[in-house]
């Protein structure tokens, strides 16, 4: 099943991959903001399950990339 980052097993995240993919997504947001001339501080992510997990990770690790998020069925990745 396609995901934003690897899982080691059901409910167990590969935290190294999660961090790497989080920075990859945040970098893409930053580059897109420059290219398309918008302020990423105005972005609100909407994610369900795995999408909510990666959005939460971006908010925690790279808060300059999003202003808020609507997280549906997210899991805390610790």
N, C-alpha and C positions, 0 to 999 in steps of 0.2 A: 504494500500500500504506500503511495507517495506521501512523504512527510517533509517538513522543513528541516529536520535534523534526525539523526539516528537514535534509535532506542536499543538498549541491550536486551530487553525483554518487556513484556506487557507491564506498563507503569514504571519502568526503570529507564531513565534517560541517560544517554551518553553525554555527560556534562561537558567534556572537552569539545565535542562536536557541536553541542548547543551553543557554547560560547563563540566558537568560530563562525557558525551560521548567523548568530546574532550580530556580530560585527560586520559580516558580509552584507546582511540586510540593511543595517544602519548606514554603512558606506554607500550602498546603492541609493538609499533615501537622500543622503547628502549630495551625491552626484546628480541625482534627478532634480533636486531643488535648485541647484546651480544651473543646470541645463534648461529647465523649464521655468525658471525664475518664480519660485514660490517659497514661502516661509514654512519650513518643516515644523515649526512650533505650532502651526495651526492644524497639523494632521491629527486625526483620530483614527486609531486602528479598530477594526471590528474583526474578531476572530472567534472561531468555534473549535474547541478541542485543541488539536495541534496548532492551528492558527492562533488560538488564544495563548497557548504556551509560548510561542515565539514572540508574539506581541508583548507579553508580560516581560519576557527576557530583555527585549529592546528597551522597554520602559525602565527596567532596573539597571541595565548595564550602560545604556546610551540614551539617557533621558532627553538629550537635546534633539533627538530624532523624531519624537512624537510628543504631542501635548497631553493626550489622554487615550484611553482604550476602553472598548466594551468587550469584556472577556466572558465568553460563554463556555462553560464546562472546562475551564482551565485546571491544570494540576500544578501545584507548587513544585518546581524542580530544585530540589536541594541535594 
